[in-house]
Amino acid sequence: MNLQFNDRSVTVAIVGCGGFIGSHLLDAVLCRTKWRVFGVDLDFYRIQHRLNDERCEFLCADLSNPEVLNRIAQFPVVVNLAAICTPSRYMSEACEVIRSNYDRPVALAEACAKSGAWLIHFSTSEVYGRTGSDSGELSEDETPLSFGPVGASRWSYATAKLLTERYIAGLDGLKWTMVRPFNFVGPYMDFMPGVDGEGIPRVLANFSSALLRGEPLKLVNGGKARRCFTGIYDAIDFIFAVFAAGTNRQLNMADAGGVSEFSDSPAYSQIFNVGNPDNEVTIAELAQRMRNIYASIREVPVESLPQPEVVSGEDYYGVGYDDSMRRMPNVEKAWKLLGFRASMGLDDCLRDSLKWFVGHYA
């Protein structure tokens, strides 16, 4: 029996509810279901319109507090989106990145194992490591994982995420599902440096900021790396496919004396790639597409925009920079087990993201 989205007694805990993915998930849960939400984050500016919603309770806290962990784990479904995932911080704050992406989610997983909560944990496609330009599709259950040297601190994020995956998968009594996102993009993504954040955001917000400021888009090491970009609304549809794979008994913790019974589910004990292979481009190609779309939005000639500029990875990010040359997801597992396949085209993703960015920051 599928989850009943009209069940008012269900509360889902969203850790990182004020972030990019979390803000969209919060809106979707409140619009598509009758559920209640227990939201945890340190920043709520993206969800100001929800702070007084009678179906929501919000807590400003992080996962370093055991009392907070126990409070979160009392709910039957826990979605953990919290992470430090800013590339420039991988380089300059490796230890804090590791604490954020290993120590704290592991503590949350242990709390969920004790309570019987179902943990839906967001990992990253970066766990596939240092892939080459000729790498084929990356499979959740078959692709070997290889990382750069310890001196390349760029891998602090990926290795912490991978170790968390291994810990969660081996934790006795835990009901879990893990997600490996492939470059989710859309409104509310990241920040604009010097306005509502510092450092270097991910590539889409980075390019959007440069376009709005009339600056050249920086192509790290020539922009030869290839990525697949996935619309945030496809990502939310995926999460709902996971929710729907649950059962009513999983959610009824009270019937089991506070411990939920997790019967067979196609989402249980599975890791899923979530991406759109049809949206693969090099970063250099991405830059040109974004220039064209931005020019269309602002109704200016694309020739009036600065040409992209090539920079070295070490000059841009600092010593210890390293990268994957291609990340192409195999998405057959999500289709086979959950009936989910991303469908939003790349230009629609980019236009949606850029229109919001221009409207919000201009």
DAMO-V941628 format. One record per run of one state. SS is the DSSP state (@ for helix, = for strand, . for the rest). FROM is the first residue (numbers start at 1). TO is the last residue. If there is no record, write none. Layout:
BEGIN
ss = [SS/SS]
from = [FROM/FROM]
to = [TO/TO]
END
This chain:
BEGIN
ss = [./=/./@/./=/./@/./=/./@/./=/./@/./@/./=/./@/=/./=/./=/./@/./=/./=/./=/./=/./@/./=/@/./=/./=/@/./@/./@/./=/./@/=/@/./@/./=/./@/./=/./=/./@/./@/.]
from = [1/11/16/20/33/36/42/45/51/56/61/66/74/77/81/87/93/94/116/118/123/125/129/130/137/139/146/147/153/171/175/182/184/186/193/194/197/198/203/214/218/221/224/226/229/230/232/245/248/252/254/257/270/275/277/280/283/299/302/305/309/312/313/318/326/327/328/330/332/339/346/362]
to = [10/15/19/32/35/41/44/50/55/60/65/73/76/80/86/92/93/115/117/122/124/128/129/136/138/145/146/152/170/174/181/183/185/192/193/196/197/202/213/217/220/223/225/228/229/231/244/247/251/253/256/269/274/276/279/282/298/301/304/308/311/312/317/325/326/327/329/331/338/345/361/362]
END
